[in-house]
Amino acid sequence: MKENKRNILVVMISMIAAMLLFMSCKEDGDYMTCTYPTYNSTIGSFEKESDEAYYIDSDKGNKFYVANYGDMLDKGYKPGQRVYAEFNTPVGERPYVGQITVLRTYPVSVKEVSALDESMGDDPITVVNLWNSKNFLNVQYMFASSSTYVHSLDLVAVPSPKKSKPGYQYLELRHSLNGDTPVTNIVGIISFDISHYLSDSNLKGFIIKVNDRLAGDTFVRYDIDK
């Protein structure tokens, strides 16, 4: 299934530089592990309580009432839509219920983990950030595009893993250019439903193969946040 770039996060190249500036990655044996900063952001579902009250039902159990919800409505957000939001409002006790003023919001596509299909490509992509929340594995990514063609992104379970580690599920992040010519960097966020794997009490995390734009085949070890 193709991902329409109108439904994924598209930001200015300056935003890309800012995210990469604070990302810290290091080699750990055969794997790459990454750490990222904690800042005021949330991911969850944009919901309507009344005509004058809209909130973000976050994956972490917080309820953020959006003071400037009109801006989100103007951008085309609809109740039930998954969203990633950044804000500068201090957050108190968790679970938090209160009002925030949103600085930036980005629509987030949702997909299931799929079986390998020979039509799937394995074109270069950069994983900018990776985290799990609720039943999702969220991937913030970057690829180059002419903004003319629709790319595809899939998280795939393959029959023959290239790496194995006890307690870790092997998956591959597959990116398909679909004939596009790489020109401009595009950043996006997509959420993959991993509820099937989370039901395994022995699961420690994931090993995800990525065809990195600079390093080629890279194996990212991700420890799930329980």
C-alpha positions in Angstrom: 0.0 0.0 0.0 1.4 3.4 -1.0 1.8 6.2 1.4 0.5 9.5 0.0 3.0 12.2 0.9 0.1 14.5 1.7 -0.6 12.3 4.6 2.9 12.2 6.0 5.0 14.8 7.7 6.7 17.3 5.2 8.9 19.9 6.8 11.6 22.4 5.8 15.2 21.3 5.4 16.2 23.5 8.3 14.0 21.3 10.5 16.0 18.3 9.4 19.3 19.9 10.4 17.9 20.6 13.9 16.7 17.1 14.5 20.0 15.6 13.3 22.0 18.0 15.5 20.7 16.5 18.7 20.6 12.8 17.6 23.3 10.7 19.2 24.1 7.3 17.7 26.9 4.8 18.4 28.0 1.4 17.3 27.3 -1.4 19.7 28.9 -4.5 18.3 27.1 -5.5 15.1 24.3 -3.0 15.8 23.7 0.7 15.8 21.9 2.2 18.9 20.6 5.8 19.0 19.4 8.1 21.7 17.3 11.2 21.3 16.5 14.2 23.4 13.4 14.6 25.5 11.4 17.7 24.7 7.8 18.7 24.8 6.1 16.7 22.2 3.3 14.1 22.0 1.8 11.6 19.6 -1.7 10.4 19.7 -5.2 10.9 18.4 -6.8 14.3 17.7 -10.3 14.2 19.3 -13.3 16.4 19.7 -15.1 16.8 23.0 -17.4 19.7 21.9 -17.5 22.4 19.3 -15.2 24.5 21.6 -13.0 21.7 23.0 -10.5 19.6 21.1 -7.7 17.6 22.6 -4.9 15.1 21.8 -5.4 11.7 23.4 -1.8 10.8 23.8 -0.4 7.3 23.6 1.1 7.8 27.1 -2.3 8.4 28.6 -2.2 12.2 28.8 -5.1 14.4 27.6 -3.9 17.6 26.1 -6.6 20.2 25.4 -5.4 22.3 22.4 -5.8 26.0 23.1 -5.3 26.9 19.4 -7.3 24.0 18.0 -8.6 26.3 15.3 -5.2 26.3 13.7 -5.4 22.5 13.5 -8.9 22.6 12.0 -7.7 25.1 9.5 -5.0 22.7 8.5 -7.5 20.0 7.8 -7.2 17.8 10.9 -10.2 15.8 11.7 -11.2 13.9 14.9 -9.7 10.5 15.1 -6.7 11.4 13.0 -3.2 10.4 14.4 -1.0 13.4 15.0 2.5 14.3 16.3 2.6 17.7 18.1 5.2 19.9 19.6 4.5 22.4 22.3 6.3 24.5 24.9 3.7 24.3 27.7 5.1 22.9 31.0 3.6 19.5 31.8 2.8 18.5 35.4 1.9 15.2 36.9 1.4 12.2 34.7 -1.1 11.3 33.5 -1.5 15.0 32.6 -4.9 16.6 31.9 -4.6 20.2 30.9 -4.3 22.8 28.2 -1.4 23.3 25.8 -0.6 25.7 23.0 0.6 23.7 20.0 3.6 25.1 18.1 3.7 22.5 15.2 1.6 19.5 14.3 2.3 16.8 11.8 -0.1 14.2 10.4 1.0 10.6 11.1 0.1 7.6 8.8 -0.6 4.2 10.4 0.2 0.8 8.9 0.3 -2.8 9.9 3.5 -4.8 9.9 3.3 -6.7 6.6 4.6 -9.9 5.1 7.4 -9.6 2.5 6.2 -8.9 -1.0 8.5 -9.1 -3.9 7.2 -5.8 -5.3 8.6 -4.0 -2.2 11.7 -2.0 -2.9 14.7 -1.5 -0.6 15.7 2.0 -1.5 17.9 4.2 0.8 16.3 6.0 3.7 17.5 7.6 7.0 15.9 6.8 10.3 15.9 10.0 12.2 14.1 8.8 15.3 12.5 5.6 16.6 10.3 5.1 19.6 7.3 3.0 20.7 4.2 4.2 22.4 1.0 2.4 23.1 0.7 -0.3 20.4 2.8 1.5 17.9 6.4 1.6 16.7 6.9 5.2 15.5 9.5 5.9 12.9 10.7 9.4 12.0 12.5 9.2 8.7 14.1 11.1 5.9 14.4 10.4 2.2 15.1 12.3 -1.0 12.2 13.0 -3.4 11.2 15.1 -6.4 7.8 15.5 -4.6 6.2 14.2 -7.8 5.9 10.5 -7.1 4.3 8.6 -4.2 6.8 6.6 -2.1 6.0 3.5 -0.1 7.1 2.6 3.4 6.6 -0.8 5.0 7.8 -2.6 8.1 8.3 -6.1 7.0 8.5 -9.5 8.7 10.8 -11.6 6.5 11.2 -15.4 6.4 15.0 -15.4 6.6 16.4 -12.9 9.2 19.9 -11.6 8.5 20.5 -11.1 12.3 19.2 -12.8 15.4 19.3 -12.1 19.1 17.3 -13.8 21.9 14.3 -11.7 22.8 14.4 -9.5 19.7 12.1 -9.6 16.7 13.8 -9.1 13.4 12.0 -6.7 10.9 13.0 -4.7 7.9 12.1 -1.2 7.0 11.4 -1.2 3.3 11.3 2.1 1.3 10.2 2.1 -2.4 11.0 5.1 -4.6 8.4 4.0 -7.1 10.3 5.6 -10.0 11.0 8.9 -8.2 14.2 10.9 -8.7 15.9 11.9 -5.4 16.1 15.7 -5.3 14.9 17.3 -2.0 15.0 15.9 1.5 11.6 15.0 2.9 11.0 14.1 6.6 8.0 12.1 7.8 6.6 10.1 10.6 4.8 6.8 10.3 3.4 4.5 13.0 3.4 0.8 12.7 1.0 -1.4 14.7 3.2 -3.8 16.7 0.4 -5.0 19.1 0.9 -8.6 17.8 4.5 -8.6 19.0 3.9 -6.8 22.3 1.7 -9.6 23.5 4.9 -11.7 23.8 6.1 -11.3 27.4 9.6 -12.4 26.4 10.0 -9.6 23.8 12.8 -7.3 24.6 12.8 -5.3 21.4 13.4 -5.3 17.7 16.3 -5.6 15.3 15.4 -3.5 12.2 17.4 -3.6 9.0 17.5 -0.3 7.2 19.2 0.5 3.9 20.8 3.6 5.3 21.5 6.4 2.8 25.1 6.7 4.0 26.1 3.4 5.5 24.1 0.9 3.4 22.6 -2.1 5.2 22.4 -1.1 8.9 20.9 -3.1 11.8 19.2 -0.9 14.4 18.6 -2.6 17.8 15.7 -1.0 19.6 14.8 -1.9 23.2 11.0 -1.4 23.7 9.8 1.0 26.3 7.5 -0.9 28.6 
